[in-house]
Amino acid sequence: MKKITYLLFIAFLTACSSDGNSGDDAPSDPPVFSRLVINSSNGTQLDLFGTNTTTLSASGRDQFGQNIAIAGTVGWSANNSNVTVNNSGLVTGQETGSSVVTASAGSVSQTITLTIIDTEPEPGTYIYVSDAVNFESGPWKILRYDEDGKNAVTFIDDDLAWPQDIIFLEDQGQVLISNLSSDKINRYDANTGDLIGSFATGIDGPTRMKIGTDNLLYVLQWEGNGRVRRYQLNGDFVDQFTDVGISQSIGLDWDSDGNLYVSSFEDGTVRKFDTNGNDMGLFISSGIQGPTNIWFDEDDNLFVNDWTGDKVVQFNSNGNLIGDFVSSGLDQPEGVDFFPNGDFLIGSGGTAEVKMYDSDGDFIKNLVSAGEGGLVRPNAVRIRIIE
């Protein structure tokens, strides 16, 4: 019995000696300033033509990764002349390329790599494409390509909601983007793509836009009463031009007499209006399934992007079917624009390409190859020549 009691007493002493609360262990290491963490107010990319500065800040961490006051002051330096950085961590881009900026405090230092670009468009020809992505879900964007369909830049990705069309107002230095899902047209800087604000709101799903000979902006509506709306180029509403509506309207153009034509995707038709917006009835009621963009040539032949039929269809000046103008290679054609020599571009939504054709409708090449620059579903194409 005494032996058992003695063993229990020894076990008790052993347990007490291994208990962290016994006070016999040495205290844990105190926190020590060990590293820096750098934050940038404008990310890691500077644009010589846009956001050209960022403010860097540094915070301290101890050996356990916890916040700790920085020992001493933080000094800033860059490894080359692509940027300048002052004592407050303000970085300014100077030349394109990359630069490594170092923050130092005592013997502790940390680096951040910044990329400097220049998005200012040089004189030349550029292709702008509205990307509908998955229609009602983004992320939507407006892409810019050079004349060869290369060097893609995400030109606009701010405040887009199923973007539909692109109109440049060169004399104002602005570009307008219609947004079906947000019922508004936005203004952006024509060169930087920075959001300026709203051009017009309260539109029932704006789709295509064109500037008429009266220097007014004509805007189609996918929903609501479907009537064509007109605006001054400063954004002031003028009127509802047409006396009847067109359901899911998504293509418009004028003939040589100034009559307006509007396509209905839902009905597979094209309706004609006179110069005062009075309804003149259906101009095309058959031969197309899901029309998007429409346009006339100098002989008043009408051409229709048939999104559902995967082709471009041609009609004469009386609305009679001539036949397929482009019948192969297209998949969900939407968006069209023309080069000065008559060659034209069409977005091929189903293949994520922008295709180039000559004035006879013969295929030239895929100007923008499939998925170039992250393109998913082109639905507007605009050629811009900067002199």
Phi, psi and chi 1 to 4 in degrees:
 res  aa     phi    psi   chi1   chi2   chi3   chi4
   1 MET       -  -41.3 -170.5   69.0  176.5      -
   2 LYS   -64.9  -36.4  -70.9 -178.9  179.5 -179.0
   3 LYS   -64.7  -40.5 -174.2  175.6 -179.1  179.0
   4 ILE   -65.1  -43.2  -65.7  174.0      -      -
   5 THR   -61.6  -40.6  -56.5      -      -      -
   6 TYR   -63.9  -42.3  178.1   77.7      -      -
   7 LEU   -64.7  -40.2  -69.1  174.8      -      -
   8 LEU   -64.2  -37.9  -70.7  172.9      -      -
   9 PHE   -65.4  -41.0  178.8   71.8      -      -
  10 ILE   -63.6  -42.1  -65.7  -61.9      -      -
  11 ALA   -62.6  -38.5      -      -      -      -
  12 PHE   -63.1  -45.2  173.6   76.7      -      -
  13 LEU   -62.9  -39.3  -69.9  176.9      -      -
  14 THR   -63.5  -44.1  -58.3      -      -      -
  15 ALA   -62.1  -40.8      -      -      -      -
  16 CYS   -65.8  -37.5  -72.1      -      -      -
  17 SER   -70.3  -23.3   65.3      -      -      -
  18 SER   -95.2   -3.0   62.4      -      -      -
  19 ASP   -75.6  126.0 -172.6   -9.3      -      -
  20 GLY   -61.9  -18.7      -      -      -      -
  21 ASN   -90.2    7.5  -65.0  -36.4      -      -
  22 SER   -76.7  -17.7   66.1      -      -      -
  23 GLY    87.8   -0.7      -      -      -      -
  24 ASP   -85.3  -21.7  -67.2  -23.5      -      -
  25 ASP   -73.2  154.1  -74.6  -10.7      -      -
  26 ALA   -73.2  147.1      -      -      -      -
  27 PRO   -62.8  151.8   23.8  -34.6      -      -
  28 SER   -67.8  160.3   59.9      -      -      -
  29 ASP   -63.1  137.3  -66.2  -23.4      -      -
  30 PRO   -71.6  151.8   27.3  -35.2      -      -
  31 PRO   -63.9  140.1   22.3  -32.0      -      -
  32 VAL  -131.4  134.3  177.1      -      -      -
  33 PHE   -58.7  117.9  169.2   52.7      -      -
  34 SER  -124.8  -27.0  -58.0      -      -      -
  35 ARG  -156.4  168.0   64.6 -175.2 -179.8   93.9
  36 LEU  -115.4  148.6  -70.0  166.4      -      -
  37 VAL  -121.2  127.5  174.5      -      -      -
  38 ILE  -104.0  133.3  -59.9  176.6      -      -
  39 ASN  -117.9  146.0  -68.1  -53.9      -      -
  40 SER  -120.3  130.4  174.6      -      -      -
  41 SER   -68.5  -25.4   62.8      -      -      -
  42 ASN  -125.6   32.5  -73.7  -39.7      -      -
  43 GLY    75.7 -159.0      -      -      -      -
  44 THR  -113.7   11.9   59.0      -      -      -
  45 GLN  -123.8  126.3 -179.1  170.9  -80.8      -
  46 LEU  -109.6  145.5  -57.2 -180.0      -      -
  47 ASP  -119.9  118.1 -174.8   -7.0      -      -
  48 LEU   -60.7  -22.8  -62.6 -179.6      -      -
  49 PHE  -103.3   -5.3 -167.5   67.0      -      -
  50 GLY  -129.8 -115.6      -      -      -      -
  51 THR   -78.6  101.8  -57.3      -      -      -
  52 ASN  -100.3   -1.9 -169.1   32.7      -      -
  53 THR  -132.9  158.2   63.0      -      -      -
  54 THR  -150.1  150.7 -171.2      -      -      -
  55 THR  -106.4  121.4  -61.3      -      -      -
  56 LEU   -93.9  142.8  -57.9  179.6      -      -
  57 SER  -134.4  150.3   58.5      -      -      -
  58 ALA  -123.5  141.6      -      -      -      -
  59 SER  -127.8  154.0   54.8      -      -      -
  60 GLY   -96.6  152.4      -      -      -      -
  61 ARG  -133.3  147.5  -61.1  -70.5 -171.9  -86.0
  62 ASP   -91.1 -173.7   63.6   18.6      -      -
  63 GLN   -68.3  -12.9   69.9  -89.6   40.9      -
  64 PHE   -99.3    3.3  -52.6  112.2      -      -
  65 GLY    83.0   10.9      -      -      -      -
  66 GLN   -92.4  154.0  -59.1  -60.3  -50.1      -
  67 ASN   -60.6  140.9  -67.6  -29.1      -      -
  68 ILE  -152.3  149.4 -169.0  171.9      -      -
  69 ALA   -63.0  142.1      -      -      -      -
  70 ILE   -75.7  132.2  -63.9  173.8      -      -
  71 ALA   -80.2  110.6      -      -      -      -
  72 GLY    89.4 -170.9      -      -      -      -
  73 THR   -95.7  157.1   58.8      -      -      -
  74 VAL   -94.7  128.2  177.3      -      -      -
  75 GLY  -106.1  149.2      -      -      -      -
  76 TRP  -123.6  142.7  -61.0   93.8      -      -
  77 SER  -152.9  156.5   62.2      -      -      -
  78 ALA  -121.6  152.4      -      -      -      -
  79 ASN   -86.4   -6.1   71.0  -32.1      -      -
  80 ASN  -156.9 -175.6   56.6   31.7      -      -
  81 SER   -92.9    9.9   59.7      -      -      -
  82 ASN   -66.2  -24.2  -69.5  -20.4      -      -
  83 VAL  -138.7  162.1  -60.8      -      -      -
  84 THR  -116.6  150.6   59.2      -      -      -
  85 VAL  -140.5  132.7   55.4      -      -      -
  86 ASN   -99.7 -177.1   67.3   14.5      -      -
  87 ASN   -66.6  -17.7  -67.5  -26.6      -      -
  88 SER   -92.8    0.8  -60.3      -      -      -
  89 GLY    86.9   11.5      -      -      -      -
  90 LEU   -78.6  120.7  175.6   64.2      -      -
  91 VAL  -107.5  133.9  179.0      -      -      -
  92 THR  -125.1  127.2  -56.5      -      -      -
  93 GLY   -70.3  140.8      -      -      -      -
  94 GLN  -121.8  -40.0  -58.0  -66.0  -27.9      -
  95 GLU  -142.8  153.6  -60.2  177.8   20.8      -
  96 THR   -68.5  151.9   58.6      -      -      -
  97 GLY   134.2 -149.9      -      -      -      -
  98 SER  -131.9  158.6   63.1      -      -      -
  99 SER  -147.7  140.3 -171.6      -      -      -
 100 VAL  -102.6  119.1  177.5      -      -      -
 101 VAL  -103.6  132.9  176.6      -      -      -
 102 THR  -113.0  133.2  -58.7      -      -      -
 103 ALA  -104.9  133.0      -      -      -      -
 104 SER  -132.4  139.9  -59.5      -      -      -
 105 ALA  -144.3  107.2      -      -      -      -
 106 GLY    63.6 -127.3      -      -      -      -
 107 SER   -92.5    3.0   61.9      -      -      -
 108 VAL  -102.4  134.8  178.5      -      -      -
 109 SER  -143.2  160.8   64.7      -      -      -
 110 GLN  -151.1  151.9 -175.7   58.0  -90.1      -
 111 THR  -122.2  158.0   63.8      -      -      -
 112 ILE  -139.6  137.5 -177.1  171.8      -      -
 113 THR  -100.2  126.8  -59.9      -      -      -
 114 LEU  -112.6  142.2  -58.1  176.5      -      -
 115 THR  -108.1  133.2  -57.9      -      -      -
 116 ILE  -114.7  122.3  -56.2   92.2      -      -
 117 ILE  -121.7  171.8   62.8  173.2      -      -
 118 ASP  -137.3  106.7 -174.2   -5.5      -      -
 119 THR   -92.6    3.8   60.1      -      -      -
 120 GLU   -63.2  121.4  179.1  178.6   12.5      -
 121 PRO   -71.4  127.7   24.6  -31.3      -      -
 122 GLU   -74.4  162.1  -61.1  -70.3  -25.4      -
 123 PRO   -53.9  135.6  -27.8   36.2      -      -
 124 GLY   155.7 -168.6      -      -      -      -
 125 THR  -108.3  133.0  -59.8      -      -      -
 126 TYR  -129.3  149.8  -64.1   87.1      -      -
 127 ILE  -113.9  124.5  -46.2  -58.5      -      -
 128 TYR  -110.8  132.9  -64.3   78.9      -      -
 129 VAL  -130.8  128.7 -179.5      -      -      -
 130 SER   -86.7  128.0  169.4      -      -      -
 131 ASP  -106.7  111.9 -167.4  -11.2      -      -
 132 ALA   -79.5  -10.4      -      -      -      -
 133 VAL    51.8 -113.9 -168.5      -      -      -
 134 ASN  -105.1   41.3  -64.5  -50.6      -      -
 135 PHE    63.7  -94.7  -56.8  117.6      -      -
 136 GLU   -79.8   -6.5  -65.3 -177.5   -0.4      -
 137 SER  -127.6  139.9   62.0      -      -      -
 138 GLY   -89.0 -151.2      -      -      -      -
 139 PRO   -78.3  122.5   28.2  -33.6      -      -
 140 TRP   -79.2  159.3  -58.2  -74.5      -      -
 141 LYS  -162.7  160.1   53.9 -170.3  174.9  -67.0
 142 ILE  -112.2  121.3  -51.9  -62.5      -      -
 143 LEU  -101.5  148.6  -66.9  164.7      -      -
 144 ARG  -122.1  133.8 -172.8 -174.3   72.5 -157.7
 145 TYR  -123.6  159.5  -58.1   87.6      -      -
 146 ASP   -79.0 -176.8   62.1   20.8      -      -
 147 GLU   -62.7  -24.0 -171.6  172.5    9.7      -
 148 ASP   -92.9    6.2  -62.9  -38.4      -      -
 149 GLY    76.5   19.6      -      -      -      -
 150 LYS  -115.7 -176.1  -55.5  -63.3 -176.9 -177.1
 151 ASN    52.7   53.9  -61.1  -46.9      -      -
 152 ALA   -65.4  138.1      -      -      -      -
 153 VAL  -129.4  134.6  172.4      -      -      -
 154 THR   -74.7  102.2  -61.7      -      -      -
 155 PHE   -77.0  -42.3  178.0   60.6      -      -
 156 ILE  -140.8  132.4  -64.6  171.4      -      -
 157 ASP  -141.5   16.1   59.3    5.5      -      -
 158 ASP  -103.9  128.2 -172.0   14.3      -      -
 159 ASP    58.7   39.8 -158.9   29.4      -      -
 160 LEU   -98.9  148.0  -62.2  175.6      -      -
 161 ALA  -149.8   88.9      -      -      -      -
 162 TRP    55.4   64.8 -163.1  -12.9      -      -
 163 PRO   -62.3  144.2   25.2  -34.6      -      -
 164 GLN  -117.6  -47.0  -65.9  -69.9  -56.0      -
 165 ASP  -143.1  163.3 -147.7  -11.8      -      -
 166 ILE  -131.9  123.1  -54.5  166.7      -      -
 167 ILE  -130.9  122.6  -65.7  -71.2      -      -
 168 PHE   -91.1  131.2  -78.9   92.9      -      -
 169 LEU  -107.3   86.1  -55.9  178.0      -      -
 170 GLU   -63.1  -36.2  -63.5  -69.5    0.5      -
 171 ASP   -69.9  -19.6   59.8  -24.7      -      -
 172 GLN  -100.7   -6.8  -60.8 -177.6   34.9      -
 173 GLY    66.1   31.9      -      -      -      -
 174 GLN  -128.7  159.9  -62.9 -178.8    7.1      -
 175 VAL  -130.3  138.9   58.2      -      -      -
 176 LEU  -104.2  137.5  -54.6 -179.5      -      -
 177 ILE  -126.2  123.6  -52.7  -65.3      -      -
 178 SER   -87.6  140.9   53.6      -      -      -
 179 ASN  -126.5  110.3  -65.5  -86.6      -      -
 180 LEU   -63.6  -42.5 -170.1  150.8      -      -
 181 SER   -78.0  -24.3  -65.1      -      -      -
 182 SER  -101.9   -0.6   62.0      -      -      -
 183 ASP    61.5   33.7  -63.3  -21.7      -      -
 184 LYS  -147.0  162.7   65.2 -178.6  179.0  179.8
 185 ILE  -112.7  128.6  -58.9  169.1      -      -
 186 ASN  -103.2  152.5  -78.3  -17.4      -      -
 187 ARG  -102.5  139.4  -51.3  173.6 -171.2  -99.4
 188 TYR  -134.8  157.9  -61.8   84.9      -      -
 189 ASP   -65.5  130.0 -174.3  -73.8      -      -
 190 ALA   -66.7  -22.2      -      -      -      -
 191 ASN  -103.8  -39.1  -67.8  -40.9      -      -
 192 THR   -94.3  -23.0   66.4      -      -      -
 193 GLY    80.2    7.0      -      -      -      -
 194 ASP   -70.9  138.6  -68.2  -23.8      -      -
 195 LEU   -66.8  129.5  177.3   65.4      -      -
 196 ILE   -98.2  -43.6  -63.5  173.5      -      -
 197 GLY   156.4 -166.4      -      -      -      -
 198 SER   -84.1  139.4  -65.7      -      -      -
 199 PHE   -90.7  -44.6  173.9   86.2      -      -
 200 ALA  -155.3  145.7      -      -      -      -
 201 THR  -129.6  175.1   59.7      -      -      -
 202 GLY    72.9   22.0      -      -      -      -
 203 ILE   -94.3  139.1  -50.4  167.3      -      -
 204 ASP   -84.6   77.7  -71.6  -40.2      -      -
 205 GLY    74.6   65.5      -      -      -      -
 206 PRO   -63.8  133.9   24.9  -34.4      -      -
 207 THR  -115.7 -101.1   57.3      -      -      -
 208 ARG   -79.9  151.0  -59.7  -70.1  175.9 -115.3
 209 MET  -135.4  143.2  -52.8  179.1  -70.1      -
 210 LYS  -149.1  148.9  -80.4 -172.7  178.7  178.2
 211 ILE   -93.1  124.2  -62.1  174.6      -      -
 212 GLY   -84.2  177.2      -      -      -      -
 213 THR   -66.2  -17.3   56.8      -      -      -
 214 ASP   -84.3    5.6   52.3    9.0      -      -
 215 ASN    62.9   28.9 -152.6   37.5      -      -
 216 LEU  -109.1  151.8  -62.6  176.6      -      -
 217 LEU   -90.4  121.5 -177.0   70.3      -      -
 218 TYR   -95.9  130.6  -72.0   67.8      -      -
 219 VAL  -127.9  129.4  179.7      -      -      -
 220 LEU   -91.0  153.7  -58.6 -175.0      -      -
 221 GLN  -120.1  129.7  -60.6 -176.3   96.4      -
 222 TRP   -74.9  -30.9 -176.4 -100.6      -      -
 223 GLU  -125.6 -165.9  -59.4  168.4  -24.2      -
 224 GLY    66.3 -141.9      -      -      -      -
 225 ASN   -80.5   -7.6   64.3   18.7      -      -
 226 GLY    70.0   10.2      -      -      -      -
 227 ARG   -82.5  148.9  -65.2  171.6   63.7 -178.6
 228 VAL   -75.5  129.2  179.6      -      -      -
 229 ARG  -103.2  149.0  -60.9  168.3   69.6   94.3
 230 ARG  -122.3  144.0  -65.5 -165.4  -62.0  178.8
 231 TYR  -135.8  146.3  -65.3   85.4      -      -
 232 GLN   -65.5  158.7  -60.9  -78.0   -6.9      -
 233 LEU   -74.8   -0.3  -63.5 -173.6      -      -
 234 ASN   -96.2    0.7   63.0    2.4      -      -
 235 GLY   101.0   -5.1      -      -      -      -
 236 ASP   -70.7  132.2  -69.3  -18.6      -      -
 237 PHE   -70.8  136.6  175.5   70.6      -      -
 238 VAL  -103.6  -60.6  175.9      -      -      -
 239 ASP  -171.3  173.7   59.6   15.1      -      -
 240 GLN   -94.1  108.7  -61.7 -169.2   85.2      -
 241 PHE   -73.4  -44.6  177.6   67.4      -      -
 242 THR   -86.1  149.3   53.8      -      -      -
 243 ASP   -87.6  -10.5   60.9   -8.9      -      -
 244 VAL  -131.5  160.1  -60.0      -      -      -
 245 GLY   -96.3  161.3      -      -      -      -
 246 ILE  -125.3  121.6  -55.1   93.9      -      -
 247 SER   -71.9  135.1   59.4      -      -      -
 248 GLN    48.5   52.2  -63.7 -174.9   -4.0      -
 249 SER   -75.3  135.0   55.5      -      -      -
 250 ILE  -152.5   14.7 -164.0  168.4      -      -
 251 GLY  -155.1  138.5      -      -      -      -
 252 LEU  -149.0  149.1   76.2  160.5      -      -
 253 ASP  -166.4  170.9 -157.7   14.0      -      -
 254 TRP  -117.2  146.5  -67.6  -93.9      -      -
 255 ASP   -85.7 -178.4   64.1   18.5      -      -
 256 SER   -68.3  -16.9   59.4      -      -      -
 257 ASP   -91.8    0.0  -66.9  -34.5      -      -
 258 GLY    87.2    9.4      -      -      -      -
 259 ASN   -76.8  142.5  -61.4  -54.7      -      -
 260 LEU   -98.1  140.1  175.0   66.7      -      -
 261 TYR  -124.8  138.6  -61.6   74.1      -      -
 262 VAL  -134.7  132.1  179.4      -      -      -
 263 SER   -92.2  149.0   65.1      -      -      -
 264 SER  -115.8  113.7  168.4      -      -      -
 265 PHE   -64.7  -40.1 -177.1   84.3      -      -
 266 GLU   -66.0  -42.9 -178.7  179.0   58.8      -
 267 ASP   -90.8  -15.6  -63.4  -21.8      -      -
 268 GLY    67.4   40.8      -      -      -      -
 269 THR  -134.9  167.6   60.4      -      -      -
 270 VAL  -129.3  125.7  176.2      -      -      -
 271 ARG  -106.4  147.0 -176.1  168.6  -69.9  -86.7
 272 LYS  -109.7  138.9 -179.6  178.7  179.8  179.6
 273 PHE  -128.3  148.4  -61.2   89.4      -      -
 274 ASP   -79.9 -175.8   67.4   17.1      -      -
 275 THR   -67.1  -13.4   56.1      -      -      -
 276 ASN  -103.0    5.5  -65.6  -46.5      -      -
 277 GLY    85.7   11.1      -      -      -      -
 278 ASN   -80.3  137.7  -62.2  -48.8      -      -
 279 ASP   -66.9  129.1  179.8   31.6      -      -
 280 MET  -114.1   13.5  -61.1 -179.1   70.0      -
 281 GLY    91.4 -178.7      -      -      -      -
 282 LEU   -75.2  128.9  -69.3  177.7      -      -
 283 PHE   -88.8  -36.2 -176.9   69.1      -      -
 284 ILE  -133.2  126.2  -64.9  171.9      -      -
 285 SER  -123.8   -1.0   58.2      -      -      -
 286 SER  -153.8  166.1   62.1      -      -      -
 287 GLY    96.3   -8.8      -      -      -      -
 288 ILE  -135.9  154.2   48.1  176.9      -      -
 289 GLN  -108.1  -53.8  -59.5  174.9   60.2      -
 290 GLY  -136.2   78.0      -      -      -      -
 291 PRO   -71.2  140.1   27.3  -34.4      -      -
 292 THR  -114.4 -108.5   54.5      -      -      -
 293 ASN   -67.8  146.0  -53.6   77.7      -      -
 294 ILE  -132.3  153.8   62.9  174.3      -      -
 295 TRP  -158.6  153.5   67.1   94.7      -      -
 296 PHE  -105.5  149.3  -77.1   94.0      -      -
 297 ASP   -96.5 -176.4   66.9   10.1      -      -
 298 GLU   -67.9  -16.4   59.0 -175.0    9.4      -
 299 ASP   -98.6   12.4  -63.4  -40.7      -      -
 300 ASP    64.4   23.4  -82.1  -17.0      -      -
 301 ASN   -74.0  137.7  -67.3  -56.6      -      -
 302 LEU  -103.5  134.4  179.1   64.7      -      -
 303 PHE  -116.9  139.7  -59.8   83.9      -      -
 304 VAL  -130.5  124.1 -179.4      -      -      -
 305 ASN   -72.7  113.1  -86.3  -10.3      -      -
 306 ASP   -97.5   96.0 -169.3  -15.9      -      -
 307 TRP   -60.0  -43.4 -169.3   91.4      -      -
 308 THR   -74.8  -35.2  -52.9      -      -      -
 309 GLY   -86.6   -4.6      -      -      -      -
 310 ASP    58.1   46.7  -60.9  -32.4      -      -
 311 LYS  -163.9  171.7   58.4 -173.0  176.7 -179.2
 312 VAL  -111.3  128.5  178.5      -      -      -
 313 VAL  -111.5  141.5 -175.2      -      -      -
 314 GLN  -112.3  137.1 -178.6  179.1   -1.7      -
 315 PHE  -126.7  153.0  -60.6   83.7      -      -
 316 ASN   -84.0 -176.7   67.4   16.8      -      -
 317 SER   -67.6  -12.9   58.3      -      -      -
 318 ASN   -99.0    2.7  -65.2  -45.4      -      -
 319 GLY    86.4    9.8      -      -      -      -
 320 ASN   -84.3  140.8  -61.9  -43.1      -      -
 321 LEU   -67.7  126.7  176.9   65.1      -      -
 322 ILE   -93.8  -44.8  -65.4  176.4      -      -
 323 GLY   148.8 -170.3      -      -      -      -
 324 ASP   -76.1  127.7  -66.6  -15.0      -      -
 325 PHE   -89.7  -42.2 -174.9   64.5      -      -
 326 VAL  -129.3  119.2  177.1      -      -      -
 327 SER  -123.4    0.2   57.8      -      -      -
 328 SER  -139.9  149.4   62.7      -      -      -
 329 GLY    90.6  -17.7      -      -      -      -
 330 LEU   -89.9  145.6  -77.9  176.1      -      -
 331 ASP  -140.5  108.1 -170.5  -19.6      -      -
 332 GLN    58.9   64.9  -60.5  173.8   -6.7      -
 333 PRO   -69.4  130.4   26.3  -34.6      -      -
 334 GLU  -158.6  132.7 -171.7  172.1    5.7      -
 335 GLY    92.3  132.3      -      -      -      -
 336 VAL  -153.2  144.9   64.4      -      -      -
 337 ASP  -157.7  163.8 -155.0    2.9      -      -
 338 PHE  -125.0  139.5  -61.4   83.5      -      -
 339 PHE   -81.7  158.9  -70.0  100.8      -      -
 340 PRO   -56.9  -28.1  -27.3   35.4      -      -
 341 ASN   -84.3    2.0   66.2   -3.6      -      -
 342 GLY    98.8  -17.4      -      -      -      -
 343 ASP   -61.5  150.8  -65.5  -16.5      -      -
 344 PHE  -140.3  161.4   60.7   96.0      -      -
 345 LEU  -115.1  142.8  -59.1  178.0      -      -
 346 ILE  -134.6  135.6  -69.3 -178.8      -      -
 347 GLY   -76.7  134.7      -      -      -      -
 348 SER  -111.5   92.3 -179.8      -      -      -
 349 GLY   -61.9  -37.2      -      -      -      -
 350 GLY   -72.7  -18.3      -      -      -      -
 351 THR  -114.6    3.3   59.4      -      -      -
 352 ALA    57.3   41.6      -      -      -      -
 353 GLU  -128.4  162.8  -61.2  166.7  -40.0      -
 354 VAL  -119.1  119.3  176.9      -      -      -
 355 LYS  -102.6  147.8  -64.8  178.3  176.5  -70.4
 356 MET  -115.7  133.5 -175.3  175.0 -177.6      -
 357 TYR  -131.1  156.6  -61.7   87.0      -      -
 358 ASP   -87.1  179.3   66.2   18.4      -      -
 359 SER   -66.6  -14.6   57.7      -      -      -
 360 ASP   -93.3    1.7  -65.6  -39.0      -      -
 361 GLY    86.5    9.8      -      -      -      -
 362 ASP   -84.0  136.4  -64.9  -35.5      -      -
 363 PHE   -66.9  134.1  176.8   73.2      -      -
 364 ILE  -103.8  -55.8  -61.9  175.3      -      -
 365 LYS  -172.3  168.3   63.2  179.5  178.2  179.7
 366 ASN   -83.8  102.7  -70.9  -32.4      -      -
 367 LEU   -67.1  -46.4 -176.6   71.0      -      -
 368 VAL  -108.1  114.2  176.2      -      -      -
 369 SER   -72.3  165.1   59.3      -      -      -
 370 ALA   -56.3  121.8      -      -      -      -
 371 GLY    75.3    6.8      -      -      -      -
 372 GLU   -57.7  127.3 -176.9   76.6   20.1      -
 373 GLY    70.9   14.8      -      -      -      -
 374 GLY    88.3   11.3      -      -      -      -
 375 LEU   -62.0  133.3 -178.5   63.3      -      -
 376 VAL  -112.5  -53.7  178.0      -      -      -
 377 ARG  -147.5   90.2 -167.6  178.7  -57.8  -84.6
 378 PRO   -65.9  134.6   25.2  -34.1      -      -
 379 ASN  -134.4    0.9   71.7  -25.0      -      -
 380 ALA  -150.4  140.2      -      -      -      -
 381 VAL  -131.2  131.4  178.1      -      -      -
 382 ARG  -136.5  127.7 -173.0   68.1   58.5 -154.3
 383 ILE   -95.5  128.0  -60.5  168.4      -      -
 384 ARG  -125.5  126.8 -176.7 -172.5 -175.2 -160.3
 385 ILE  -107.8  117.5  -60.7  174.4      -      -
 386 ILE  -103.9  123.1  -59.6  175.7      -      -
 387 GLU  -101.5      -  -61.0  178.5  -13.2      -
